[in-house]
Amino acid sequence: MRAPAHHRRVEAWLRGSGVRWERVRYPRPEAGGEVAAFHFFPAGAARGRVVAAHGACDDALFPLVALYRALVERGFEVFAFDLDGNGWESTTRFSAGAVRSAVSAAVREAVRGRPELPLHLLGHSLGGALVLDTLARGEADAAESAVVVSAPLRVRVTLRTVLGELRGFFRRGTLTQWPYYGAWGAVPAVGPLKRRAFPFRAEVGTADFAYVDAYDALLAGMELARGAEWVRVPVLLVYGERDFLAPGEQAEALARALPRAELVRVPGASHYTVPFTPAAVEYVARWLETRTPGGP
């Protein structure tokens, strides 16, 4: 199967950018298959390691490449992996029981056979929720900190949500992603749209948005607002002011529950466009620098 357009575009950019990277595959028997991942390396000695989890129905390369680049330029290794059931090269299947161990499994793979480095976790949307769940259950005790971008406590898709996110496609920040993804490649998968590029492997379907109910049930089982009190590391919460999928009250509930949280609201950004906003990318990269031993 030929790689989807956004993968071909990102890999072409990587080859011309000078960024060192390698493709990784590792077994995930709990999810019935293998995981595909990308490992990015700085030009010199690494100062820290970031394990990154993407959002629902995205993949390891979408939509966080601009943030990966900013982190690599600051001396971080980045290990980005496909969540269970996602990614055109991965063969795993989604289940609510297995996916909760996906982040800890990725951490083990990222550090396997490599020098010890300060560890940070990064998650966008569902990936952010899984990062918090992993920390709350004590499955990533080596982490120095975590960045959680637009993580929802529950998911409801309404016409207002869809229209709000569509408006985000025409914002200036989205245009900055075209060198990585191209115009069509920067469009996210929704329902049946772009399912070849962003497959979702599970018992539920995608055309009727049944997968939204599956993710919502997963989030309900996590009880993040309750479990957050057990997260001991500093957590940066980054949310868009125009996010209708993970609205402000959810962000504020997490900020109150986490013992060591900082909440940043990105003006004008939607759920989809927060990782595309240059100011947010810069803030996250600098925040991780300050949480890394020897950083500024």
C-alpha positions in Angstrom: 0.0 0.0 0.0 1.3 3.4 -1.0 1.9 5.8 1.9 -0.8 8.5 2.3 0.0 11.9 0.9 0.7 13.6 4.3 3.3 10.9 5.1 5.0 11.3 1.7 5.0 15.1 2.2 6.4 15.0 5.7 9.1 12.5 4.8 10.2 14.6 1.8 10.4 17.6 4.1 12.5 15.5 6.6 14.9 14.4 4.0 15.6 18.0 3.0 15.5 19.5 6.6 18.6 17.9 8.0 16.7 16.4 10.9 17.9 12.9 11.8 15.2 10.3 12.1 14.4 6.6 11.9 11.3 4.5 11.5 10.5 2.1 14.3 8.2 -0.9 14.6 7.5 -2.8 17.8 5.1 -5.6 18.8 1.9 -4.7 20.7 0.4 -8.1 21.5 -2.2 -6.5 23.8 -3.6 -4.7 20.8 -3.2 -7.6 18.3 -0.5 -6.2 16.1 2.6 -4.0 15.6 3.0 -0.3 16.2 4.8 2.0 13.7 6.7 5.0 15.1 9.1 7.7 14.2 12.2 8.6 16.3 13.6 12.1 15.7 17.1 13.1 16.9 18.8 16.5 17.4 22.0 17.3 15.6 24.2 17.1 18.7 23.9 15.3 22.0 20.3 15.0 23.3 19.3 16.9 26.4 16.0 15.1 26.9 13.5 12.6 25.5 9.9 13.3 24.6 7.4 10.5 24.0 4.4 11.9 22.0 0.9 10.5 21.7 -1.4 11.9 19.0 -5.2 12.4 19.0 -8.1 10.3 18.1 -8.1 9.1 14.4 -4.8 10.9 13.7 -1.3 9.3 13.5 2.3 9.7 14.7 2.9 12.4 12.1 -0.3 14.4 12.3 -0.8 17.2 13.5 2.4 17.7 15.6 5.3 17.9 13.2 5.9 21.6 13.8 6.1 20.9 17.5 8.5 18.0 16.9 10.7 20.2 14.9 10.8 22.9 17.6 11.8 20.3 20.2 14.5 18.7 18.1 16.0 22.1 17.4 16.2 22.6 21.2 18.1 19.3 21.7 15.3 16.8 22.4 14.8 13.4 21.0 11.2 12.8 20.0 9.5 9.4 19.9 6.1 9.6 18.1 4.0 6.5 17.8 0.6 5.4 16.4 -2.0 4.8 19.0 -3.8 1.4 19.0 -6.1 1.1 15.9 -4.5 4.1 14.2 -1.9 4.6 11.5 -1.6 3.2 8.0 1.5 1.1 8.7 0.5 -0.1 12.2 -1.6 -3.3 12.5 -3.0 -2.9 16.0 -6.7 -2.7 16.8 -8.4 -0.3 19.2 -9.9 -1.5 22.4 -10.7 0.5 25.5 -8.9 -2.0 27.7 -5.7 -2.3 25.8 -5.2 1.3 24.7 -4.6 2.5 28.3 -1.2 0.8 28.2 -0.1 2.3 24.9 1.8 5.3 26.3 3.8 3.2 28.8 4.6 0.6 26.1 5.9 3.5 23.9 8.1 4.8 26.7 9.7 1.4 27.1 10.4 1.2 23.4 11.7 4.7 23.2 14.3 4.1 26.0 15.2 0.5 25.0 19.0 0.2 24.5 19.5 4.0 24.6 21.3 6.3 27.1 19.3 7.5 30.0 17.8 11.0 29.4 15.3 13.2 31.2 11.8 12.0 30.1 8.8 14.1 29.2 5.4 13.0 28.0 3.4 14.9 25.4 -0.1 14.2 24.3 -2.7 15.9 22.0 -6.4 15.4 22.5 -7.0 11.7 23.2 -3.3 11.2 23.5 -3.2 13.9 26.2 -5.9 12.1 28.1 -3.9 8.8 27.9 -0.8 10.6 29.1 -2.7 11.8 32.2 -4.2 8.4 32.7 -0.8 6.8 32.5 0.7 9.1 35.0 -2.3 8.8 37.4 -1.9 5.0 37.4 1.9 5.3 38.1 3.0 3.7 34.8 5.5 6.4 33.9 7.2 7.3 37.2 10.4 8.3 35.4 8.8 11.3 33.7 10.0 14.7 34.7 6.9 16.5 33.3 4.0 16.3 30.9 2.4 18.6 28.3 -1.3 17.9 27.6 -2.8 19.7 24.6 -6.6 19.9 24.2 -7.3 16.7 26.2 -11.1 16.2 26.6 -12.8 14.8 29.7 -15.8 13.6 27.5 -16.5 13.9 23.8 -19.7 15.2 22.2 -19.7 16.0 18.4 -22.4 18.5 17.5 -23.0 20.8 14.5 -21.4 23.6 16.5 -18.3 21.5 17.1 -17.9 20.6 13.4 -18.5 24.2 12.2 -16.1 25.6 14.8 -13.4 23.2 13.7 -13.9 23.9 10.0 -13.4 27.6 10.6 -10.0 26.7 12.0 -8.8 25.4 8.7 -8.8 29.0 7.3 -6.8 30.5 10.1 -3.2 31.7 9.4 -1.7 29.0 11.7 -3.1 26.3 9.5 -1.3 27.8 6.5 2.0 27.4 8.2 1.5 23.6 8.1 1.4 23.3 4.3 5.1 22.8 3.9 4.8 19.7 6.1 1.4 18.3 4.9 0.2 20.2 1.9 -3.2 21.9 1.6 -5.3 18.6 1.5 -2.9 16.9 3.9 -3.6 19.5 6.6 -7.3 18.6 6.6 -8.1 16.3 9.5 -10.1 13.0 9.2 -13.7 13.3 10.2 -16.3 10.5 10.0 -15.6 8.7 6.7 -13.5 11.6 5.3 -9.8 10.6 4.6 -10.1 7.2 6.2 -7.6 5.8 3.7 -5.0 8.2 5.0 -6.1 7.9 8.7 -7.6 4.4 9.1 -9.3 3.4 12.3 -9.2 -0.3 13.1 -11.9 -1.4 15.7 -15.2 -3.2 15.9 -17.1 0.1 15.6 -17.5 1.9 12.3 -16.5 5.3 11.2 -19.0 6.5 8.7 -21.7 7.1 11.3 -19.3 8.5 14.0 -19.7 5.4 16.1 -16.0 5.7 17.0 -16.8 8.9 18.9 -19.0 6.9 21.3 -16.1 4.4 21.7 -13.7 7.2 22.6 -16.3 8.8 24.9 -16.8 5.5 26.8 -13.0 5.2 27.2 -12.8 8.7 28.6 -15.6 8.0 31.0 -13.8 5.0 32.3 -10.6 7.0 32.9 -12.3 9.5 35.2 -9.5 11.9 34.6 -10.8 14.7 36.8 -10.7 12.2 39.7 -7.4 10.4 38.9 -5.6 13.7 38.2 -4.9 14.2 41.9 -2.4 11.3 41.7 -0.3 12.9 39.0 2.8 14.2 40.8 4.8 15.7 37.9 4.4 19.3 36.6 1.8 19.4 33.8 1.3 22.1 31.2 -2.3 22.2 29.9 -2.7 24.0 26.5 -6.2 24.6 25.3 -7.7 26.8 22.5 -10.1 29.5 23.5 -12.4 28.4 20.7 -12.3 24.7 21.4 -15.8 23.3 21.4 -14.7 19.7 21.6 -12.7 20.2 24.8 -14.2 23.4 26.1 -12.8 25.7 28.8 -14.7 24.2 31.7 -13.0 20.9 31.0 -9.6 22.5 31.0 -10.3 24.3 34.2 -11.5 21.1 35.9 -8.2 19.4 35.1 -6.2 22.4 36.2 -8.0 22.4 39.6 -7.5 18.6 40.0 -3.8 18.4 39.1 -1.5 19.2 42.0 1.1 20.9 39.8 -0.6 22.4 36.8 -0.2 25.4 34.6 -3.1 26.2 32.2 -2.5 28.2 29.0 -5.4 29.3 26.8 -4.5 30.0 23.2 -6.4 33.0 21.8 -8.6 32.2 18.8 -7.4 28.6 18.5 -9.8 25.7 18.1 -9.2 22.0 19.1 -7.7 21.3 15.7 -5.5 24.4 15.4 -3.8 24.6 18.8 -0.8 22.5 17.6 -0.6 24.7 14.5 -0.3 27.9 16.4 3.3 29.2 16.4 3.0 30.9 19.8 1.7 27.7 21.4 4.5 25.6 19.8 7.1 28.1 21.1 5.6 28.1 24.6 5.5 24.3 24.9 9.1 24.0 23.7 10.4 26.6 26.2 8.3 25.1 29.0 9.9 21.7 28.4 13.4 23.3 28.4 12.8 24.7 31.8 11.7 21.3 33.1 14.8 19.6 31.9 17.8 19.4 34.2 20.5 21.8 32.9 17.9 23.8 30.9 17.6 27.6 31.0 
